[in-house]
Amino acid sequence: METLLQAFSEEHNISLAELKSILQLYEEARAAGIRAQQGRALWDFPGAFYFVGTVISTIGFGVSAPSTITGKILLVFYGLLGCSASILFFNLFLERVITFVSVAILWCCRRSPHRRLRNTKNEDDENNWKPSIPQVTLVLLIAVLLVACCAASVYSAMEGWSYLESLYFCFVAFSTVGFGDFVSGQREQHEETRGYQVVNCLLMLLGKWKRYREETKKGVETILK
């Protein structure tokens, strides 16, 4: 980096100290949310809703953040309430999804021509049969992959990313890591694309459900008991 700065300074006849000062100011501007290229408004209603979604889903891309003391204090209290409520909601939602998947598997097995039900020696055992944990987990895993692949297709088309970059973004967002190197919905033209903004927010929330697939085994055990 020092070599590049020195070469640039000599090529353009600029003081090295002034060049470093400009770069420092640029870094401070980036940290404050100032961008060299015009993007969409961060704090219009859709932008604020998107920010709220990244908070309660614990993704936290960092592209927008409160800059005032009042905003930061409100965010702390709202984050405690919003994240707790979000965790509770998605845990309950996942339990309902697991129950639905279990009933669907049971219905399909009972309608199967071969009726291949394990450990069913009589009619009573057949009525008490329940899907195994691997079966339910496999169905949930397939659903997660379908959501990720479809979301990657949407982001690839709307953001101009390659499909692999879109899959990478989906993993980072849905796993709630939120590095911030790729952030959706920040281009200026997206400000008028209301449908995409809504879909983007919903996908962020779906990512929260994907994150809780790590607790699927525990949830399945609870439901199947």
C-alpha positions as MATLAB code, in Angstrom:
seq = 'METLLQAFSEEHNISLAELKSILQLYEEARAAGIRAQQGRALWDFPGAFYFVGTVISTIGFGVSAPSTITGKILLVFYGLLGCSASILFFNLFLERVITFVSVAILWCCRRSPHRRLRNTKNEDDENNWKPSIPQVTLVLLIAVLLVACCAASVYSAMEGWSYLESLYFCFVAFSTVGFGDFVSGQREQHEETRGYQVVNCLLMLLGKWKRYREETKKGVETILK';
ca = [
       0.000    0.000    0.000;
       2.812    2.403    0.858;
       4.465    1.653   -2.481;
       1.244    2.363   -4.369;
       0.688    5.621   -2.499;
       4.252    6.736   -3.141;
       3.986    5.942   -6.852;
       0.641    7.737   -7.161;
       2.005   10.751   -5.291;
       5.011   11.037   -7.605;
       3.000   10.405  -10.787;
       0.435   13.104  -10.070;
       2.741   15.464   -8.156;
       0.661   15.274   -4.974;
       1.960   15.481   -1.435;
       2.003   12.044    0.180;
       0.745   13.501    3.472;
      -2.184   15.215    1.723;
      -3.014   12.025   -0.146;
      -3.159   10.055    3.105;
      -5.280   12.805    4.643;
      -7.784   12.539    1.796;
      -7.937    8.748    2.186;
      -8.523    9.124    5.925;
     -11.379   11.548    5.275;
     -12.816    9.104    2.754;
     -12.738    6.291    5.325;
     -14.504    8.508    7.860;
     -17.129    9.432    5.284;
     -17.742    5.755    4.446;
     -18.124    4.962    8.143;
     -20.645    7.811    8.456;
     -22.700    6.416    5.577;
     -21.590    8.902    2.903;
     -21.107    7.331   -0.515;
     -19.220    8.702   -3.504;
     -21.884    7.296   -5.831;
     -25.514    8.254   -5.338;
     -27.620    5.420   -3.983;
     -31.207    5.068   -2.890;
     -32.460    6.988    0.136;
     -31.551    5.002    3.245;
     -34.141    6.453    5.587;
     -37.304    6.651    3.510;
     -40.042    4.309    4.780;
     -38.942    1.241    2.754;
     -35.327    1.905    3.739;
     -36.263    2.231    7.403;
     -38.354   -0.942    7.169;
     -35.389   -2.725    5.611;
     -33.194   -1.485    8.471;
     -35.700   -2.783   11.017;
     -35.704   -6.140    9.235;
     -31.916   -6.411    9.426;
     -32.073   -5.588   13.142;
     -34.733   -8.088   14.231;
     -33.260  -10.765   11.974;
     -29.837  -10.063   13.574;
     -28.184   -9.729   10.143;
     -26.870   -6.190   10.600;
     -25.240   -5.402    7.248;
     -24.029   -2.053    8.588;
     -25.019   -0.070    5.488;
     -27.333    2.021    7.681;
     -27.062    2.699   11.389;
     -28.336    5.310   13.852;
     -26.003    8.294   14.071;
     -27.571   10.198   16.988;
     -27.413    9.327   20.682;
     -31.213    9.198   20.848;
     -31.368    6.831   17.886;
     -28.761    4.535   19.403;
     -30.562    4.429   22.767;
     -33.874    3.667   21.058;
     -32.201    0.962   18.986;
     -30.867   -0.775   22.107;
     -34.324   -0.997   23.688;
     -36.044   -1.792   20.415;
     -33.411   -4.410   19.571;
     -33.909   -6.192   22.885;
     -37.670   -6.319   22.369;
     -37.638   -6.899   18.614;
     -34.980   -9.631   18.582;
     -36.616  -11.462   21.498;
     -40.022  -11.319   19.844;
     -38.508  -12.400   16.530;
     -36.770  -15.403   18.073;
     -39.980  -16.459   19.843;
     -42.081  -16.043   16.692;
     -39.749  -18.025   14.454;
     -39.354  -20.807   16.991;
     -43.145  -21.156   17.129;
     -43.345  -20.854   13.344;
     -40.732  -23.590   12.887;
     -42.667  -25.902   15.192;
     -45.777  -25.425   13.042;
     -43.753  -26.064    9.881;
     -42.319  -29.261   11.353;
     -45.816  -30.409   12.360;
     -47.139  -29.723    8.859;
     -44.235  -31.576    7.232;
     -44.716  -34.540    9.573;
     -48.433  -34.767    8.780;
     -47.717  -34.461    5.041;
     -45.152  -37.287    5.148;
     -47.531  -39.466    7.147;
     -50.361  -38.795    4.679;
     -48.150  -39.660    1.690;
     -46.943  -42.880    3.309;
     -50.454  -43.996    4.178;
     -51.595  -43.315    0.590;
     -48.608  -45.167   -0.873;
     -49.540  -48.349   -2.792;
     -46.908  -50.349   -0.947;
     -47.600  -48.722    2.445;
     -43.979  -49.090    3.472;
     -44.259  -48.176    7.112;
     -41.399  -49.272    9.286;
     -42.083  -51.121   12.541;
     -45.787  -51.561   11.819;
     -46.859  -55.114   12.660;
     -50.535  -54.392   13.143;
     -53.132  -51.720   12.615;
     -52.536  -50.079   16.008;
     -48.812  -49.716   15.319;
     -49.591  -48.243   11.906;
     -51.892  -45.640   13.433;
     -49.195  -44.689   15.942;
     -46.444  -44.441   13.310;
     -44.705  -41.080   12.970;
     -42.121  -39.816   10.464;
     -38.505  -40.168   11.496;
     -36.271  -37.201   12.276;
     -34.100  -37.724    9.133;
     -37.204  -37.685    6.935;
     -38.470  -34.367    8.316;
     -34.984  -32.853    8.317;
     -34.472  -33.852    4.681;
     -37.721  -32.153    3.646;
     -36.759  -28.969    5.521;
     -33.287  -29.013    3.973;
     -34.763  -29.280    0.477;
     -37.096  -26.359    1.264;
     -34.149  -24.271    2.471;
     -32.155  -25.008   -0.691;
     -35.137  -24.103   -2.887;
     -35.583  -20.779   -1.076;
     -31.860  -19.990   -1.382;
     -31.707  -20.882   -5.092;
     -34.845  -18.900   -5.950;
     -33.649  -15.919   -3.915;
     -30.258  -16.057   -5.659;
     -32.044  -15.893   -9.017;
     -33.945  -12.773   -7.895;
     -30.827  -11.032   -6.600;
     -28.808  -11.965   -9.671;
     -31.411  -10.349  -11.924;
     -32.046   -7.250   -9.798;
     -28.566   -6.487   -8.469;
     -26.457   -7.425  -11.487;
     -24.456   -9.978   -9.489;
     -23.373  -13.323  -10.861;
     -25.365  -16.316   -9.672;
     -22.488  -17.506   -7.475;
     -22.206  -14.040   -5.912;
     -25.955  -14.108   -5.289;
     -25.702  -17.525   -3.625;
     -22.858  -16.185   -1.493;
     -25.015  -13.201   -0.484;
     -27.910  -15.516    0.375;
     -25.667  -17.591    2.621;
     -24.235  -14.509    4.353;
     -27.683  -12.960    4.804;
     -29.669  -16.095    5.647;
     -27.060  -17.299    8.135;
     -27.319  -13.812    9.733;
     -23.556  -13.263    9.386;
     -24.008  -10.010    7.457;
     -20.483   -9.123    6.334;
     -21.753   -6.124    4.373;
     -19.556   -6.653    1.283;
     -22.763   -7.386   -0.672;
     -25.936   -5.520    0.332;
     -29.188   -5.747   -1.579;
     -31.575   -2.957   -2.499;
     -29.118   -0.060   -2.251;
     -29.045    1.122   -5.857;
     -30.762    4.344   -6.786;
     -33.135    2.681   -9.262;
     -34.362    0.332   -6.533;
     -36.021    3.292   -4.817;
     -38.885    3.108   -7.318;
     -39.084   -0.696   -7.382;
     -41.571   -1.192   -4.584;
     -42.224   -4.827   -5.395;
     -38.548   -5.691   -5.155;
     -38.244   -3.835   -1.859;
     -41.093   -5.884   -0.394;
     -39.640   -9.153   -1.717;
     -36.211   -8.189   -0.400;
     -37.571   -7.589    3.108;
     -39.497  -10.867    3.057;
     -36.392  -12.764    1.956;
     -34.427  -11.232    4.832;
     -37.077  -12.508    7.234;
     -37.112  -15.909    5.533;
     -33.390  -15.976    6.166;
     -34.181  -15.856    9.878;
     -36.184  -19.056    9.491;
     -33.283  -20.615    7.570;
     -30.945  -19.783   10.423;
     -33.160  -21.687   12.858;
     -32.919  -24.825   10.776;
     -29.882  -25.492   12.962;
     -32.364  -26.136   15.771;
     -34.523  -28.370   13.583;
     -33.403  -31.619   15.171;
     -34.362  -30.449   18.641;
     -37.682  -29.132   17.370;
     -38.421  -32.344   15.481;
     -37.700  -34.418   18.551;
     -40.093  -32.264   20.553;
     -42.869  -32.513   17.959;
     -42.475  -36.230   17.291;
     -42.643  -37.041   20.981;
];
